[in-house]
């Protein structure tokens, strides 16, 4: 009798991605390493859904006369709502852990507390201000610029999670989402996913011309690179990844992509 679990179907991977990375009513039917691998490879698709929602609200507000600033706020609100603020919470907790300057065990304990410390508050404040400022500047150029940026930021942020789930990146704790997905994605598959995301962003940017394609692809790559810098720092400080670190990576990579899109 063979007790080896059946390989996950594509729908299992999608359920894992959408069920863990969004609040959409998707039931996760499998919670094992194989399903986690497929789910993290599908993470950019969850980002695409979130980004399209952000672009839809921001673009609608702009076209209805709300102005670039209101459109930017709308595009920033949607990802927070569709994730219940978990990524923002992870960013704040990671900032508290890193800012504490304490050894890994103590820093992880600080991150697990329910309250947010001063480092987390300041980081959240400036991250959200930067998101809104960048999106407002882009919506000021036209609805297509802002909407495209909202999608690119969301997809890039989730692609950073795929890279962080690659083999060789350990979990900092034996439990939680970080432990469930850490090391599940083969390195070649993670690299291919990142390349496809950058190429997809460039293809979307081509709607704004040849320079738009180059700019969008570069924004995705630099966003992923920024996420990798944070990942390396967290690995050195905490010994690996946690669910909070994943949230921080998504927010940081997405914001970096937004900032690059505002330049030039």
C-alpha angles and dihedrals in degrees: 000000000000114000094179108123116245115257112264118263119233089257090057090056092048092047090051092049097046094036094054102032101041139033092235111132096261120141115220104225098182130037106183137109094268093052090045090054092053092042095054091047086055093047093103089058089057087049090051091056091049092046094050090052090050092047092048094054095041093047092047093051091050095047090048090057100261093132131234095286095054090044089053092051090050092052091049093048097054097063090047091052095044091053097037086241091290094136092048089048089051090051091052094046092048091050089052091049094047094041094051091072089212128136117279097264093051093042091052090051090052090050092052094056116104096231126079119234130212095273090053094048094050092045092050092048095052094039093054092043090051092048093051094043093050094046092046091054091049095046086050087065092052140299093270092059094051096042093048091049092052090054095045092050093050095046093045092049092054093044086059086061091054090054091047090054093058124123113277096036106107130207117251092213132035092232140045134049092307092059091044095057105024113121095000099117119073112237095241091051092049091049091047091050091051091049092050091050092051091047091048091051090049091050091051090048090054087077085075094048137271093304089050090057093050092044094049094047091048091048091055093048094047090046090054090046091054089050089052091053090053091045091054091050092049091049090054094046102038103022093242145345134312134183088265091054090052090054091049091049093052093050095043097047092046093048092048090053090050092051092051090051091055092055117087 
